[in-house]
Amino acid sequence: MKEPFRLVSLLPSPEVSLYIKEFFYLVGEWGSPQTMVAIDDGCYDFMFFQEEEATLSYGESSSQAIQHKAFTVHPFAPPLAYNFGEQMHFFSVKVQPWANAYFFPGREGPGLVNLPDLYGPSILQLHQRIFESASFQEKVDHTEKYLTLHIQNTPHPDFDLARKLCLRVYEQEGRVTVDQLAEHFGVSRQVLNKVFLQHVLCTLKKFIITVRILALVKYRINHPDLSLTEVAYQFDYYDQAHFNRDFKRISGVTPRKFFLDLPPWFSRHQLVQG
């Protein structure tokens, strides 16, 4: 009997890890339409759909049909949800947040971006190789080979500062302020915010909150016995209203509602016990 949902993921090779964060492949065979909630994690993706039968819902009541074989998403207002048909084959390349603008330049405001408009017909050839490949590793190998052809240009001089900012926020699991980052790097708030927005394509403050909330989500997945209040305390949320406000700002729903219907792709963050 086939599993209704299967997810595999893989970290990139050292050759591309400066720019690429993760590869993953999702297969769903349900026999009926399905909806899956998503959270914008601050990292853009090269997304490849085989079926081209999906819509992206966002905000209170808006939606947009996904009519591209290869695309990326410039962030919409949450809550975000992908609505699939009876089956789904989805391959994604998550880029490092400091490489968002490097791979996806020249876009302002939310929207779906057809990647052939940025990369030409070669990315449709990659789409074909991905879904013709028998194994996940083959899909990754084809994609890494393609991406190495597009990371030859020297990054902007501020690229490294954006990278260091992201890494510092990750190290602190989002429990850091813009002022503390400015002091740590010896750079003014204004410069930090400008550099960060230029490369990561979101504000530094929003990224900090996003990292904090997602770190909290991963922690709760691995500590299901803890209450939401206990988990919030672990991440320095001592005011329940503040916690709920930040969580809803990132996910579009309350913490309780989110964990009652946990998106299946978050299962990759569950640690193996034993």
DAVENPE-V324207 format. One line per field, one symbol per residue. psi: psi as a letter, one per 40 degrees, with the letter a starting at -180 (. if undefined). A space follows every 50 residues. Layout:
# DAVENPE-V324207
psi->???
This chain:
# DAVENPE-V324207
psi->hihdhhhiihiiiddeeddhdiiihhhhgdeiiihhiihheehiihhhhd dfgiihiiadfiihhhfidhiihhhihiiihhhiaeihhhhihhiideed dddgifhhiiihhhddddeaedddddddddeehdidddddddddddddee fdihiidedddddddddddddefegiidddddddefiiddddddddddde fiiddddddddddddddddddegeeiidddddddffgehddddddddddd deiiddddedghhdeedeehihi.
